[in-house]
Amino acid sequence: MEVNLVVNQKKIVREVEERTLLSDLLRDTLGLKGTHRGCDTAQCGACTVHLNGQAVKSCNVLALQVSGGTVTTIEGICEKDGALHPMQQAFRECHGLQCGFCTPGMVMSAMDLLRRKPAASEAEIREGLEGNLCRCTGYENIVKAVSLCASRAGH
């Protein structure tokens, strides 16, 4: 079946099997490897992307379900000049990553959180990132990074 999407501001049309997950389309068909496969059960959040402006776990969505939609992956958030997105920069400055496996999903979820709650408190950040698992950092620096990004956006 045919799926039509805008992915990272580029229109794509592909033939996919009915069972193709959005995460598989992004990684295997389009080569966007920043969308990580962690659990394939929507538990870890490593596959989080923005679908029509909202964070979704792409391992839990069929590609055909989102036909006609707009998807943004971690590869699509950099500035036009190649500079890091402010959330990526905050993660870098606050050492909000270690192995980096969860980082793309964390960044995408954090961006969505601040879109909904621009002045999120530490407790709201922790709650907002609940669906994203990190096995390395203990989350402290991730929370600091999201707080830093929020504080910069407020100025």
N, C-alpha and C positions, 0 to 999 in steps of 0.2 A: 504494500500500500504506500501511497505517497504522503510524505510529511512536508509541510511548508513552514518554515520558521525564519525569524530574524535572530541570528546568533552573533553577538558582539558587533552589532550594527551591519551585518552582512546577511543578505537574503540567501537562504539555502533551500533547496528542494532535493529530497532524497527518497529513494524507495527503501522501505524498512519492513521487516516482518511485524506482524501485529503485536508480538510479545516484546519487542525491542524497548528497553528502558531508556529514558532520557539520558541517564548517565552513560549508557553504552553508546548511544548515538554520538554524544559529545566526545567521548574518549576514543572509541574504536573507529567511528566513521569520519568524524571531523578532526581527529588528532589533538583535541584539547585536553591534554593530560593533567592539567591543574585540577580538574574535577576528579578527586580521588575516590576510589572504591575502598571502603573500609569494612563494612559489615553486610551490605546488601539487604539490610532489614530496617533501614531508617532509624537506627539507634545511635550512630556515632556522629553524623553530621559532616563527615569528610567530603561528601558529594554535594554540599549545598551550593546552589546557584540562585540567581534572581530570575524569576519567571513573571513577566508582566509587572516588574518592579517589586516583587515580594520574594523573600527567601523561601525556597523549597528544597527538600532533599530529593535530588534527581534520581536516586535509586528506587524511589517509591512512586514514580510517575512514568506512565507509558509515553513514548515519544508521540504516538498518534493522538493522545489526549491533549497535547499542547499545540497541535498543528494550528497555525495562524497566530501563534503567540510570539513573544519576544523574550529571548534568553540572554542573560549576561553571565559570563563565567569570570573566574579570576583573571583570565587573560584579557578580558575586555574592560577592566576598570582603570588601567593606567591612563595617565593624561596623554593628550595628543602628542606632546613633545617627548613622550617616553618616561616622564617622571612618575614615580610611584604615586598611587592614590594616597590621600592623607591618612587613611586607616592603615595601609601598608607601611607608610613611613612611621606611624606611631608604634606599630608592632616592632619595627626595626629598632627604633630608639629605645623602647622599653624592654627589649629582649623578650618579646612575647612569643617566642618560638624556640624550639630546640631542634628536634628532628625535622620539623616542617611538614609532617604528613597531615596534621589536622589544620594547619594554618590557612589554606585557601577557604575551607569551610567556615572556620572561625571568622575570618575577615569578612566573608560574604554575610554571615549571620550578624556580625557586629554592625556592619553598614546598615542592614535592614533595621536593626534595633534602634540605631540613632536616627534613622529616617522617621520611625514611629515615636521615639522618645528622645528628642535632641539633647535634653539635659538629664539623661538617665543617671540615677544615683548608683553607688556601688552595688547595693542590693538589687536594683533593677537590672544592672549589667549581668550580675551573677545569674539571676533568674532568666534573663533573656538569652543567655548562652547555655542554658541547661541541656539542650539537645545536642550539644557538640562536645565530644569527648577528646581529652588530651591525656596521653599516658606519660608525658614527660615533664610538663611545666609546673603542675600544681596550681595553675590558673592565675596566680597572683600577678604576674607580669602581663598576662592577657588582659586582665581587668584594668590594670594601670594604663595599658595601651588604649583601650576603648575610652577610658576616662580622659586621657590626654587628647585624643581625637575630638571628643565632645567639647572639651574646654577650648580648643583651637577654633572649632566651628562657631562657638559663641562669641568670638571676638570680631 
